[in-house]
Amino acid sequence: MGKTIAEKIFSAHCGREVKSGEIVISEIDFALAQDGTAPLAIQSFESMEIEKVAVPEKLAFFVDHNVPSPSQEVSLLHQLMRHFAKKHKIKLYDMGKGVCHVVATEEGWISPGNLIVGADSHTCTYGALNALATGVGSTDLAAVMASGKLWLRVPESIKIILKGLLPEGVYAKDLILYLVGRLTARGAVYQAIEFEGEIIQEFSLEERFTLSNMAVEMGAKAGIMRADNKVREWLKKRGIRSIQPVEPDEDASYAQILEFDISFLAPQIARPHTVDNVVPLKEVEGTPIQQGFLGTCTNGRVSDLKIAARILKGRKVSPGVRFIVAPASRQVYQETLRQGIIEILVEAGAALVTPGCGCCVGTHNGVPAKGENVISTANRNFQGRMGNPEAFIYLASPATVAASVIEGKITDPRRFL
């Protein structure tokens, strides 16, 4: 019996052939933590009374969730990360560099065939680069810091075959919301998803990252794609020329093989308060909004801001609506400045915040008031996610967010294209 991509990657990192369901101890190629998880990982590591981090060259810390620091308490946590990183020679990306998952891909940490763990649930983003990447807890990350290895269960895999191409005005975010709605939040628990289909080849790397990023919203451990010439070119620009792509065997065994015809897909939206509460946008069109948010590791890249600017150019944000934009990284901020995208957004009425997670985590930026509706490009809309359990978060594409802040209500973006 052949192997899935996940089984092949785990086999390569265990030194023996393994199959799904096995518990293994694997070498890790790259591990990361952000300011919401690194402090506990540091405390756990120090409680082990180990003097040195085993593989500092394979680790990175990111200050992205609470930037700039909103309190003395958070500043102390940031200070802890800085001191620990300096002591153990761990690469630290400080305030303003951007969201960990975007920066890690920009900085060339990820290659096809890698096994990656991160103390952040959206580590699965890197599957778009043909890596097996999964989120772990802070104490698990401490174990990686101590040994360079981690025990994991080899996941079963689900193959999702996407047939057809997306219609005009329908985007990668609409597609992944649709899939989350169909599979539900527990439809792929502890499984790896392999995405296949013509649309994957058509998508840019930034669009592919959006799909892989939200695989965890179906319960998946990873959301993996094959490496093609677009992946090679992406990596070449980041100094990575020698890669070893991993493909599934033709006779690989899957827990499920699911096919979806996406050629007639319309814009989608996730209603409060779960990500899988997904419906076609038309079912909630006209719902008033008080805030729009464009950003995050899901949709804060150059192409996302460009889509929004295309709709907002020459138009204004509706009176009474707050529109917050968080470029996902400093590189994104700089490139969108060069292209004039930021100017368009600001002229329309957007408020720019520091590159990072922005409103998504609800700790300091853009906390909505009681009873307010927010339309967001983020990946989660759980009750209280943005800092107020009495607010309501709708998830949508950058185009839908842009159209909605113009109208002051949830609006189909195809009207503006």
N, C-alpha and C positions, 0 to 999 in steps of 0.2 A: 504494500500500500504506500502511495506517495505521501508527500508532506505539504502542509500549508506553509505560507510565508512565516507565520509565527513559529511553527514547529522547526523550520529550518534555522531561524535566527537563534532560537533557544539551543538547538543542537550544537551550533557553532560556538556558543558561549559556555557550554557545559563540558565540552570535550568528549561527548558521546551522543549517540542518536537517541532522541527523546520523542515522545508522542504526547498529545493533549491529555491532561489529567494528572501527569506526573508532577511531583514536587521536586524541584531542582535547586541547586545552588549555582548561581550564574555570575560570571564576570560582568561588570557594568562598564560601558564605554563612556558614559557621561551622566552626571547627577547634578541636580540643581535644587535650590530652595529660594523662596522669596521672604520678604519681611514679615509676612503673616505666619510663616512656618519655620524659618531658619532659627529663630531664638530657641524654640523648644528642641530642635535638632541639636543645637549647640549644648544646651543644658543636658540633654540625654547623653551626648557624646562625653561630656566632662564627667558625668556620673559614673562612666565606665572606668575612669582613672587611667585612660590611655594617653600617652604623652604626645603622639604624633598622628596626624591624619594620614591614612594609608596611601591615598592617591590624590593629593591636592591638585595635580594637573588635570584631573578628570572632573573637577568640581567647579561650580560657579554659584555665587550668591547674587541676588537681584533685589534692589530696593525699588519696588514698583507699586505696591498696594496703597501705601500711605505717604504720598509725596506732594508737596513738602510735608514734613511731619506736622500733624495737627495738635500734638500734645507733648508734654514733658515725658509722659510714660512711653510713648512711641519713639521719641528721640533717644531714650535710653536703650530701647531694643535695637535701633539703628546703630547706635554706638557699640553695642555688644557685637553686632555683625561685623562692623568695621575692624574692631580690635582682633576678633577671632580670625578673620580673613587675613589680616596682616601677619599675625603670629604664625599661621599655618600655610601662608603663601597660596591662598585660595583666591581665584579671580573674583573681584567684586565689581558689579555694575551699579553705581550709586545713583542717587536721585536725578531724574531727568533723562537717563539713558533710555528708559522705556520698559514696556512689559516683557517679562522674562521670555515668553514663548516667541515673541517677535524678534527680540534681540539675539536670542540663541541661534536662530536661523540666519540672521544677518551676519553674525560673527563667525559662522562656519563651524559651529560645534557639532553639527549633525551630518551624518553620511548614511547612505543606504546600507542596510544590514546591521546597523548599530542596535544595541540594547540600551535603552535609556530609561532612567527613573527620575521623577521629580516630585518634590513635596508640594505639588499643586495638581489638582485634578485634571486640568486641561493640558497636561504634558502630552497627551495623545495627539496634539497638533502635529508633531514631527512625523507622524505616519505618512504624511503627504510626501516626505522625502524617502519613503521606502524603509523607514526604521521602525522597530517595535518600541514604542514609547508609552509609558504608563505612569499614572500618578500613584504615589505611596504616602504613608504617614510620616510625620517628623521623626518618630523613633526608628522607622525603617531606614530613613535617610541617615540617621546617626550610625546605623549598622554599616551602611555603605562607606561612610566616612572612616569608620574603624577598620574595615576589612577590604574595601573595594569590591565586595560581593554582596549578594542578597539572595535569600530564598524566595522562590516564587512558584506558583503553579502554572504549568504550561496551559494556556487557554485553548478551548475549542474555538473554531472559527465559523463565521457566517459569511458567505459570499453574497454581496448585493450587486446585481447586474442592472445597470441603468440603460434603458433602451430609448433611443431618440435624442434630440437636442432640445434645449429650453427655448420657449418662445421669447420674442422681444419683450423686455420689461420684467423678465423673471430671472432671478439671480441664484448664485450658489447658496445664499442664506435661505431663500425660499425652498430650495431643494432639500437642504438638511433639516429644516423645520418640518417639511412634509414627511421625511423619513422618520424623524423622531415621533411624529404623530402616529404614523402607521405602526412602528415597532413598539411604541410606548417606552416609558422611562425604565422599565425592567425587561425589555424585550431582548437584550443582549448581555445580561449580567455575566461578568467574568468571561466574556468571549471577545475574540478579536474579529473585527469586521474587515473584510477585503472589499474595497470599492472597485468596480470594473464598469466599463462601458465607454461608448464613443465620447460622451460628454466629459469624461475625465481627461481624455487627450485634448479636447477642445479648451478646457479650463486652463487658465494661467496658474502658476504656483500659488499665488495669493488666493485664488478661488479654491484651490485644493486644500489649502490650510483651513479655510472656513469649514469644509466638510469634515476633515479629520478632527478639528478642534471640538466639534460637538458630538463626536462618537460616544463620549462618556455620558451624554444626556440620554442615551439609550441603555446605559448601564455597562457599556463595553469597556474593556481594558485598553483597547487600541483600535485605531481606524487607519488601516494601511492601504497604500496604493503602490503600483509598480513604478519603477524608475524608467523614464523615457528620456528623449533628447532634451525636453524642457527642464527636467531635473538635472541632467548633465550640465546644461548651460547655466542654470541657477548656481550650481555648486562651483563651476569653473570661475564665475565672477567673484566667488568668495575664496578662491585659492585652492579649491579641492578638485584635482584633476583625475586622480586614480580612485575609482569607486568599484564596489563589488555588489551590483544589484542582486536582489533575491526575488525569485519568481516561484509561484506554487507549481507543484507537479500536476500534470493533467489528471492523474488518478488520486489526487488528494481527497481526504475525507472531510466533509463539512457537516456541522450540526444542522445547518439550513442553507439552501440556495434560494434566494429571493430575487424576483425580477419585477422591475417597475418601468412602465412606459411613462416617460416624463415629457413627452412632446406636447401634451395639452395642459401642462401644469400652469396654474395661475398664481399670482402673488399669495403668499401664506402669512399667517400671523399666529403667534402663540399667546393665548389669553392668560390672564392671571388665574391661579398662582402656581401653575406647573408648566414645564417646558413642553410636555407632550399634549397639552390642551390646545392643539393646533387645528385651525379651520382656514378655509379660503378667506382672504382678506374681505371679500364682499359681505361676509356674514357680520362683520363688526364695523364696516365702513360708516363713517359719520360720527363715531364715538369721539366726544370732545377730549382734547389732551391739554395738559398744562406744561408739559416738559418733553423735550426730545433730547436724546443722547446718541452721539455718533462716536464710536471708538471701540476699545477692548481688543483682546487677542483674537477675537472672532472677526471683527470688521473695523479695525482701526488702521488699516494699511493704506498705501498711496491710492490704489485703485478704488477703495471704498470711499475715501474723501473726494476722489475725482468724480465718482458717480453722483454723490450728493451735490457737488459744485455744479455739475452739468444741469441739474434741476433747479438749483437755487440762483443761478446766474441771472442777474437783472430782476430778481424778485426779493421779497422781504419776508422775514419770519412774522407770523401773525401776531398782532398785539395781544399781550397776555400770555404768550408762550415763551418759555425759556428754552433756548437751544444751546446745548453744551457739546463741545467737540474736544476730544482728547486724542491727539495723534498717538499711535501705538508705540512710537519710538522717536528718538532724536533724528535718526535718519529719515523717517517718514516726515517729520516736521520740516526738516531742511529741504527735502525734495518737493514737498507740496508748497513750500515758500517759493522755491525756484520756478515752479510751474504756474504760480499765480493762483493756486487753488485756495490757499489760506485767505488771500485777499477777497476772493469771491464769497467765501463763507462768512468772513467778518463783516463785509459790506451788507450781507443779507441779514445780519443780526446775531451771528453766533458768538458765544463766549468761549475762548480757547483756555484750556487748562494744561498743566504740566504733562508732558508725555509720561504715560503710565496707565494704571487701571482706571483712574478717574472715578466716575460715578458708580461703576459696576459693583464695588465692594461695600458702598454705603457707609464709609467711616468718616468721611470729611467733605467730599465734593458732591454738590448737587443733590442733597437729601431732600426728597419731596415732602410736601405737607400732607396732613391727614386728608384722605378722600381724593387726592390728586391722581390723575392718570398720566403715566409716562410711556412714551414709545421709544424703544431702545434697540441698538444693534448688538447688545450683549448676548451672552449665552444662557443666562438664568434669570428667572422671574419669580423665584420663591418669595413667599410672604416675608417682608422685612429685608429682602436682598439689598435694596438700595438705601437702607437705613431707617425705613419707617414701615412697620407692619400694617399700617392703615392706609398705605398707598397701593396703587394697582399698576403693574408693569406689563406692557405688551412688547413682545419681541418681533422684530421685523428686519428687512433688508435696509441697507443705507438709502436706497432709492425711496422706499416707503417712508422712512423717517423724514427724509428731506421734503417729500410731498406733503406729509402730514403737518410739519411745522409751518409750512406756508399757509395751509388751510385752517390750522387750528383744530383739526379733527383727523381721525385716521382716514387716509386717502390713498386710492389706487395710484401708484406712480406712473402708470402707463398714460395717464391723462397729460403728463408733462413731457413725454418723450416724443 
